[in-house]
Amino acid sequence: MFLALQEWTARRAQHEARVSRLLGEHLTRRQSGVKHPVHDFLFTYYSYRPAQLRRWHPGFGVTLEDGPSEEVDLSAKRLSSVGWIRDLLAATQQRQANFGCFGMHEWAMVYRQAQHEVRHNSWPLRLSPSRTAEVVEERGVRCSHFDAFRFFTAPARPLNVLQPTRETQALNEQPGCLHANMDLYKWSYKLAPIAGAELIADCFELAKDIRTLDMRASPYDLEPLGFSPVKIETAEGRAEYATVQRGFSERAQPLRRRLIEQCDLVLAYASVGGSPSVA
């Protein structure tokens, strides 16, 4: 597929302006050395730099009319990675969504810790450490996501109904999980430039919105930052959480489908001996 120069430059400008809006507050904080317990996660846990997110590229199979083609890595190692990501996304897409976790993973990450031990120890917990532990024990933990589970405190891990591992990731991830849906951002940028910049930005925006719910439902008191708590220790809070979680799952599924389609496109192209110079 070819794009005329006018459409190419217009899309690039629109993408750059959009990403600048999304990154504005983060870049201002970074220049001032101000940390943020909610949004810094998008730039510390995830490794894509702001400059990379801002750079526009159209995605595999799209090139500038009368312009040079961008080199795309179609090595065996790269295709193996694309295939692994594709299979994980497809397995998650096909699984039934579960909305019964109520964000207890963040509570399991501080379970039985003193204030100075918790990850965001500059911010107090909403409840006392003993009451926080009681909530974990009363509600139980139903986390299917390995990259959340691995941050649980040691005494919290046996309380989880699953014991996920990296090897069982494709067997456990499900489309209701906040972290599985946030991770669409990770898989999208790992697929760049196969996945186009606009798709990556869509995934980033979803991850940014999900992270807000993730921390609003956490045990931390973040009201001074403008994040009202979702009190999952109450029936009303759990109902609110599940409703918003369901909405994020519905937003995530089309993005996951688009990523799968891009993987299928490049894998099919490589299977018939396509040239790595086609962008």
Order of alpha helices (4+ residues) and beta strands (2+ residues): beta-alpha-alpha-alpha-beta-alpha-alpha-alpha-alpha-alpha-alpha-alpha-alpha-alpha
